Amino acid sequence: MENSGGITASLQGRYASALYDLASEKGSVPAVEADLEKLGEAILGSGDLAALIRNPQVSREAAAKAMDGVAGVLGLGDLTRNFLGVLAGNRRLAALPDVVRAFAAIAAAARGEATAEVTSAHPLDEAQLAALSAKLQAREGKTVKIKATVDPEILGGLVVRIGSTQIDSSIRTRLNSLAQAMKA
């Protein structure tokens, strides 16, 4: 399988790639992707879970039991549960957020999609998202899935990140550039 950007070069990428290969063999890529998305949201939403996966003092067995409990609460499938057990057993739970992102990138690349992380100062409505998606698809030459976030500190404009490319048209960046130009 060909992965752009050298995703599989990193440790997290190798774990994500191995999980993708297993999920692909079993025909369960969409289910595993949904499981990992739930898990990623749970990590972001729970300080306790985020602390657990990063705590080196938690034993392998305790981490595996805790992650199995989390998997049960979230209703994750067997393949994802087993994968979490492997990560816990190898003391790699701290890499889980990066594995989730790498898996999503691998799955999207296999479908011929790209994911654009779009940050705006105010929430974008459906029409704005559709127009942005159309422009990004024309630019990239493939389907673009948009993950929108709001950050009032950019003041206005957009920051768009697709893979390693960033397009920053935020007012904050323009003001900072102007301030630097005035100093020179």
Secondary structure as GFF3:
##gff-version 3
##sequence-region A 1 184
A	DSSP	three_ten_helix	4	9	.	.	.	ID=ss1
A	DSSP	alpha_helix	11	26	.	.	.	ID=ss2
A	DSSP	alpha_helix	29	45	.	.	.	ID=ss3
A	DSSP	alpha_helix	47	54	.	.	.	ID=ss4
A	DSSP	alpha_helix	60	74	.	.	.	ID=ss5
A	DSSP	alpha_helix	78	89	.	.	.	ID=ss6
A	DSSP	three_ten_helix	93	95	.	.	.	ID=ss7
A	DSSP	alpha_helix	96	110	.	.	.	ID=ss8
A	DSSP	beta_strand	113	120	.	.	.	ID=ss9
A	DSSP	alpha_helix	126	140	.	.	.	ID=ss10
A	DSSP	beta_strand	143	150	.	.	.	ID=ss11
A	DSSP	three_ten_helix	152	154	.	.	.	ID=ss12
A	DSSP	beta_strand	158	162	.	.	.	ID=ss13
A	DSSP	beta_strand	165	168	.	.	.	ID=ss14
A	DSSP	alpha_helix	171	183	.	.	.	ID=ss15
###
